[in-house]
Each structure stands twice: as C-alpha cells, then as structure tokens.
Amino acid sequence: MTFLLLGSTLLLFAIGMPVAFAMVVSAGAALLSLGNVPLMVLPQRIVTGADSFPLMAIPLFLLAGNLMIGGGLTDKLSRFATAMVGHFRGGLAQVNVVNSMVMGGMTGSAIADAVSDCKILVPVMVKSGYSARFAAALSGATAVIAPIIPPSIPFIIYGSIAGVSIGQLFLAGAIPGILMGVYLMVAVNVIARRRNFPRGERPTLRGIVHALRVSGPPLMLPVIILGGILAGVFTPTEAGAVAVVYALVLSMVFYRSLGAADIPKILLETGVQAGVIMLVIAAASPFSWLLAREQVGQAVVQLLAHIGDNKILFLLVLNVVLLVLGMFLDATAILIIVVPVLVPVFAALGLDPVHMGVMVVMNLMIGMVTPPFGLVMYVVCDILKVTITDFTRELWPFLLALVAILLTITYVPELVLFLPKLAMR
C-alpha cells in the first residue's frame, strides 16, 4: 500500500496534476486497495486536517502582511534599510537583503517578500545600473529569509503537525534568520567589489533619525507579536489577529495610506493565498494518516538502527534529501507528508524537535528558489521577465551562502535553541 501511495503521487506530480488533487487521488486509491477501510475516511480526514486552531494563524498573518504591502508600509521599511546600509558597496543590493530581513517580521511568506522586492526595489536597482538577472537572483535568495524570521507560516504548519510550541519555533528562527541575512550580505559584498557596484550616499544622523521615525511603527509589529506570545498575553493564533488589527490601524488611521475601497481587493488576495495553502494541508491529511497507519515512521527508525546512530551522518543525509525534495515539490505538501514520518526518528536519535523544525523549514525554503521547480524562482522570473538560465547563473553565490548557514545551524544547534531556552527560564 505504501508503494502505491507514494508511487501514484509521484506519477501524478510528474504529469502535472496539482499537488492537492494528486494527494487526494493517491490516498483514495490506497484506501480502495486496503479493502477493509471505508472510503468515507477520505473526506473525514480532509475536514479534520484543516480543522485546527493553530492553522487559523495562517490567513491572519497573510492578511496582516497584505495590509502592510497594500498600505505602502513596505516603502517605509525600504527607506529604513537604505538609511542603514545604502552607503555600503553595492548599497541597493545590501538594501535588498536588509529589507527582506525586516519584511520577514511582517509577512512570514517568501512569496510575499519576493513580490514586494520585485515591485519596489528591483526597478530602482535596474535604473542604478544593476542587471535585471542579478536583481532577480538576489530577490529570490533574500525572500528565503522571510519564513525563518518570525512570524513564519511554515513554522505554524510544522508546529501544528509535530506538536511543537509555535512560540518556541518563532523564537528559534530569529537568530538563524539574522545570520542568513549576514551571510547573504557577505556574498553581496564580494560580488560588489568584483563588479565595482556603486555606493549610495552616506546618510546623515538626521536622515537616520527620520527613517527610524517613519518606519518605527511597522517595525514594532514583530516586537508586539513575540512580546505578547512570550508574556502569555495571547497565543500565536491570537497574535495573528492582533497583527491584522495593528496593520489596519497603521495603514488606515496612522498613515492614511489605505482606504476602505482597497480592503475588498486585499481580502480577496488573502483568501486566494490562504485557500491554496489550506487546500494542500487538508488534502495531505489523509495521505499522512495512511503513512502513519502503515507505520512508515517506525520503519524509518528501524532502518536507521541498522545504519547506526551517527547523528552527523543522519543530519547530512536529511539535509540532502530535503533540499532535493524542495527543488521539485511544494513546501507545504512536503511538511505535511514528511514531518509525521520524521518526528519519531528525531525522538529515537535524541534530536530537539524545535532545532529540527528550523532546519527542515530552512531546507524547504532554499528549495523554493532552486531550479528546476522552485516556486519563488518562477514568481521572480515571471515578474521581472528573466529566463531561468540567467537566474540560475546569478543565483549560485547566494545559494552557497544559504547552504553554508544551513549547515551552520544544523551542526551548531545552540544558535537555534538559545532564545527558546532563554525564554523558558
């Protein structure tokens, strides 16, 4: 049954069937092959898969991010990033990195960050002499940061599946997210020196203060979210609702950059985005249930017992497998399919599930910008009219930087667990 389930799913993926439908069809075929399980289990599991309080945070954080973008608050954040690093060599490229680090605290979505960069920063970069293909590759690579710096939609999905505190996952992603930005800034600096990219004007103290004053309110959003969760004022799901209210107040009252007429369009965009994610989550639920019923996780644990308990080797193999999967499949689907199998493996090897959550999500996010089927890559190339070949040629230095930070957090778990442990004291 397991072979039928996995084999049919991969075959349907290969012929181009949408991810959600492929998993439902495969799960239905597997149920029919069992014979002793009623087909009614399929719709029951689909409904159960989406019926989760933590998952309610996904549309809320998406809405908060879209309100920020629609209200033009990302422009203000870009000015802040320009004031901080715009005078460095390759200043606008450095601004792209810092802007994604800041945007990560607003949206939690790689797609949203990539679209924002392509529409706001890339046109300015091209006018300043940067090639469109370089700007595209950089925007794709920096978008990977957004789902790691809290809040994070993939962390919500992982936490709800693995039974791990979403608040701890949010905290665990902070330092790795910042380090991703640092590694990418180093890569940009090396390229900028080789290609003699221009510097921006050095800002005055008054300019920095003005940028902080203008961008200060949006920058407070991640502080409010994490502070409220840590203080026990609200849950991560309730934090999503708080983020929506805060974004509405900023956009419609404080800055007055968003009108009532703009809200229906933003709600529609958010509904479509959330619907796609939730459909995949719901469709993958019977798939995951069948894998658990067939004890695939326990089989993997037994297989590892024959290989040995070498954690270093296991983590290396896991990274390679996840990176390859991320190049071909939807990240949400991979999380829902793979995490239930990996959780007992992590427990058997004594690996911290919070540390593993950050590592797994980072792998899949890197896959989203990697050929041949990275979703972020396709979004960026479509918006900027850049070929996949040109994108890939410019991507590899940034890809090396991302893989380097992935290996760093894989084998130095203290970088991931420092803040969660500090908060638990």
N, C-alpha and C positions, 0 to 999 in steps of 0.2 A: 504493500500500500504506500509506503514511504517513497519508493522509487516512482510509482505512478504519480503521486502528488507533486514531487519535485520535478520529475521529467516533463510532465504535461505543462507545468507552469513555465519552465524554461522554454519549451517549444512555443507556447503561446506568446511569450515575450518576444521570441525571435521573429515571429511572423507579424509582429506589430500590434497585437491586441493591447489595449490599455491595461495598466497594472492591476487596477481594482477588479476589472472583469476577468482577467486571466486567473487571479487567485480564487475568485468565486467559482468559476467553471471547474478549475482543478480540484477544489475542495468538494464540489458536488460529485465529480467523477469518483473521487476517492471514497466518499460516503456510499455511493452506489456499489462500489467494489467490495465494501465490507459486508453488505447484506444484512447485518444484524443491528445496524444503527439507522433509525428513521431519518428520511431526508428533511423532516421538519427541523432537525437540529441546525441545518444550514441557516435559515432565516433567524432562528433564535440566537445563534451565535453572532450573526451580523448585528442584530439590535443590541445585544449585550456588549459587543466590542466598542460601540460608540456611547454607551450609557455609563459614563464615568465623570465624576465631579472634577478631578484634576484636568481632564481634557477640555473642560469648558474654558480653561485659561487660553487655549489656542486662538479662538476667534476674538477674544477680548484683547490680547496683545497684538494681534494682527490689526484690529480696528484702531488701537492706540497709535500704532506705527503709521497707518494710513492717514490718520488725522494729523499727525505731525508732518508728514510729507505734503498732504493736501493744503495744510495751513502755512506752508513755506518755512517751517521751522528748521528744516534741513539746510536752508540757505544760511541761516544764522549760525548753525553749527559749523558750516564750511568756513565762515568768516573767522570763527574762533580757531579752527585748525590752521587757517592761513596765518593768523597772528602768531601762533605758536611755532610753526615750522616752515612757513613760507619762504623764509630767508635762507634756508639751507640750500646746498647744491641740489638741483633737481627739485626745487621747492614745491611746485604744484604736484609732483608725483608723491612727495612726502605728505602733502596735504591730503591726497587721496587715501593714504594709509591711515592717518590720524582721524580723518573723517569717518572711516569705516569703524574704527575703534569706538568713536563717540556714538555713531549710529547703532552699534551693537547694543547699546544700552537703551535704545528706543524701540527697535522692531523685533529683534531676535530672529530675523529672517534673512538668509543670504540673498534670496531673490529680490526682496525689497531694497536691500542695500545696493545691490548691483544696478538695479534700475535707477535708483536715486543718483548714484555716481555717474552713470552714463548720460543722464539728462542734465545734471547740474555741473559736474566738474570736467568731464571729458571735453565738451565743446570749448571750454576755456583753455584746457591743456593743448588741444589741437591748434587753436589760434595762437598759442605761445610757442609753437614750433615742435611740439611732441607729435610723433606719428600716431595715427589712429590705432594701429595694431598694438603699439606699446601701451597706450592708454587703455585699450580693451583688455589686454592680458593682465595689467596691473589692477584694473577694476574688478576683474573676475577673481583674482587671487585675494584681494583685500576683502571681498564680500564674504569669504570663508570665516573671517573673524566674527561677523555679526552673530551667528548662532552659538558662539562659545562664550562671549561676554554676556552676562545676564542682563535682561531676561532672555531665555532661549526656548524656542518651540521644540527643537529636538530633545532637549533635556526634560521637558514636560512629558513627552512621549516615552522616553526611556524610563523616567521615574515611575510613571503610571504602570508600565509593564513589569519592571523589575522590583517594584515595591520599595523603592529608594526615595528618601526625602528629596523633594524637588527644591526645597530651600537650600539644602546642602549642595545639591548639584549646581545651583546658581552660584553659590559662593565658590565652589571648586573651579568653576570656569573663569573666574576673574583673573587670576594670575596667568594661566595659560593664554588667555585672550590677549592680555597686555604683552606677553612675550612673543606671541605671533606677530603683533604689530612691530615690536622691536626688531625681530628677525627680518621682516619684510622691509623695514626702513634701512637696515644694513644692506640688504640686496639692492635697494633703490640707490643708495649712496655709491655703491661700487659701480653700478651701471651709469649713474650720472657723471661720475668722474671720467669713465672711459669714453662717454659720448659727449662730454662737455655740455651737459644740460645747463640752462640758465638758473641763476638765483633770483629770488624775489627781493623786494625791498625790505630792509631790516625794520621791524615795527618800532615805533616809539612807545614809551611807557604809557602815554595817554592812549595810544591805539590799542594796546593790550588790555588796559582797563576798560575801554569802551567795548571791545569784543567780549570780555567777560560779562559786562553788564547786560549786553544784548542777548548773549547765549546762556546766561546763568540759569534762567527759569527752565529751559528744556534740559539742561544738564542735571537738574535736580531730580529728574524722573527716576533714573536708576537708583539714586540715593534713597528716594522715598520708598521704592519697591523693596530693596534689600533691607533697609532700616525697619520697615513695617513688618516684614517677614521675620527678621531676627528678633524683634521686640515682641513678637507674638500678637501684634495688633490685627493682622489678617493673614490668611493662607495665601499661597501662590495664586490660586484661582481668584480669590478676592482682590489680590494685588492687581490682576488684570483689569478688573472693574475700576479700581482706583486709578490706574493708568489711563483708562478711557476718559474718566471724568476730568483728570488733570489735563489731558491733551485737549479736550473740548474747551475747558476754561482758558487755557493759554491761547488757543487758536481763535476762539470766537469772542472772548472778553478782553484778555490782556493785550494781545497783538492786533486783534480785529482783522486778521488776515483770512478768515474763513467765514463764509456766510451760510445762512440756513439753506439756501438753494444748492450749496455744494454737498450737503450731507447725504442726500439720496444716492448720488453717484459713488461716494466713498463707502456707504453701506453696501451697495451692490458689488463693488470691487472686493470688499472684505468677505461678503457672502460667498462669492465665487472661489476666492482663495481658501477660505475655511472649508467650503464644501468639498473641494478637491482633496484636501488633507484628511478630513473626517471620512470621506468615502473610502480612501485607501485603508485607513485604520479599521473601519467597520468590516471591509471586505477581507482584511488579513486576519481577523479574529478567528473564523472557523479554520483557517489554514494553520494558525498557531496552535489551536486546540487539538487538531489532528496530530501535529508533531509531538505535542505533549502526551497525547493518548498512546502514541506509538513508542513513547519513552526514548525519543531521539536524543534528548539531553543526557540521559543516563548512559546511552550507548557511546556518546562522545566522551563522557567521563571515563568509561571503561577502556576506550581506545587510547586515551591519554595515559591510563595506568600502564598499558603495555609499552608506550613510548618512554615513559618516565615522568618525573615531576619537575623537570627543568623549566622553571618559570621564565627564564630569559629566552629560551628557545620557543616556548609556547607563545609568549608575547610577540616575538618577531614573526612567527608564522601567522598569528592572528592579525597583526598589522597588515601583512601582505595580502591575506585573504580579504580583509575588509576593504583595503584600497582597491583591489581588483573588482570586488562586488560593486563598490561605489562608482566605478567607471561605467558600469553597464546598467544598473538598476536604480530605481527610485529610493532615496534615502529613508523615507518614512516606511516603505514596504520592507526594506532590509531590517530596520529596527524592530518591527513587529514580528518578523519571521525569525530573526537570528537571536534576539535578546532572550526569549524564553529558553532557547537551547543553551545559551552561554551562561546564564545565571547559575545553574548547578555546577558548571565547570569552574567558575570563579570561586564558588564556595569550596569545592574539593581542593583547589590549589591554594586556598587561603588568601585570595586576592580581594582587595577592598572594592565593593560594587560601585562606590562613588568615583574612585580613581578609574575604574574600568569604563564607567559611563562617559567620562570626559574623553578617554582615549577612543572609545568606539565612535562617539559623535564626531570627533575631530577627523577620524579616518574617513567617515562618510561625507563630511563636508568638503574635504580635499577631493574626493571622488567627483563631487558636483562640478568642479572646474576643470576636470581632466578628460581628455579625449578617451574613447570615441563618442560617449553619450552623456557627458556631464551637462546637467540642466542649466547651471549658471553660465557655462560656456556658450550654450546655444542662445540664451537670452541676451547676453552681452554682444555676441556676434550679429544677432539679428537686429538689435537696436542700432549698432554702430556700423553695420554693413561691412564687417571684416570677415574674411574667409577663415575657416577652421585651421587651415595650414598656417596662415600668418599669425593667428592667435597662438597656436602651439609653439611656433618658433620663438615668440617673445615670452612665453609662459615659463620655460624651463628653469630660469634662475629663481623665480618666485616659488616654483614647485619644489625646488631643492630646499629653499628656506622653510617652507611649510613642513616638508618631511623631516627636516632637522629638528624643528620644535616638537613634532610628533614623537620622535624617538627620545627627545629630552624628557618630555613629560611621562613617557612610557616607563623609562627606567629611573626616573627621579620622582617618585610618587609624592614626596613631600611638597613639591611645587603645587600639586593639585589639592592635597589634603590639609595644607597649613591653615587656610582660612576656616574650613568647616570644623577642624579640631579646636581652633581658637574660639569660635563662636559657641562651641559646646561646653567650654569650661565654666 
